Amino acid sequence: MDATHQQHDLHVSRTEHDDGWTVAADLHPLADDEVTVECIGDTAVVAVDTPMVRTEIDVELPDDSGTASLHNGVLVVESAA
């Protein structure tokens, strides 16, 4: 992917639970089909591909047990329970 790497002011929340953790990021106004997410080790690699923007954003995770989902522009990565 011919992506540009830029500094992003992405708000990411991290929450610890008794049985794991959750990391969430609001990607609004991006649509789900404009974003792909892949968890690689303790990083969620968020790739954005729109007519105006093509970039990758790395989101640090507490460890490498996360699985990602994307719904209505909200990225959620949760540890495997």
N, C-alpha and C positions, 0 to 999 in steps of 0.2 A: 504494500500500500504506500503510495506516495503522499504521506501525511506530513503536515507541519506540526511542530511541537511548540506550543505556546503556553504562557503562564495563564492559568484560569482561576477565577474567583468562585469556584464551585463550593457550595455549602454542603459539607458532609457531616452527618451525625453518626456517632459511634456509641452503642449501648451494650453494656455487659449484663448478662442474665445469669441466673444460677446454673442454667444448662447450656450456656454458650454466649454468643454475641450477635449483634446485628449492626450492619453499616448501611446507611441509607443516604441517597443523594437525589435531589430534585433536579432533573435535567430539562425542565420546562423552559422554553417552548418546543423542545425537540419531540418529534413523534417517535413511537417505539420502532417503526420501520427505518428510521434514520440512525439508529444506534445499535451497535453490537457490543456484547460484553463477554470477555473471556477471563476466567480466573486462572492465573499462572502463579503458582506458589502463594505468597502472601500479598499479591497485587491483583486488583481487578483492572484489566486493561479495557477502557471504554473507547471504542472507535466511533467517531461521528462522521457521517457522510451525507452531506446535503449539497444542493446546487451552490450554496454560498460558502459552506465551511466543510473542510476535510481535515480532521485532526484526531489525535489520540490523547487521552487523559489517563494517567495512572492514579488509582486510588489505593492507598495502603490499607491492608487488612491486618487484624491482630495475629492471624496465623494462616496456614495453608488449607484449612478445612472448609472454606466457604463455597457456597453455591449461589449463583446469581439469578435474579429474575428482574424483569422490567415490565412495569404495568403503568400505562397512562403517564409516561415520562418520569416515573420514579424508579430509580435503581435501588434494589434491595439485595444485599448479600448477607446470608445467614450461615452460621457455623452448622456443620452437620451434627445433629443431636444424637 
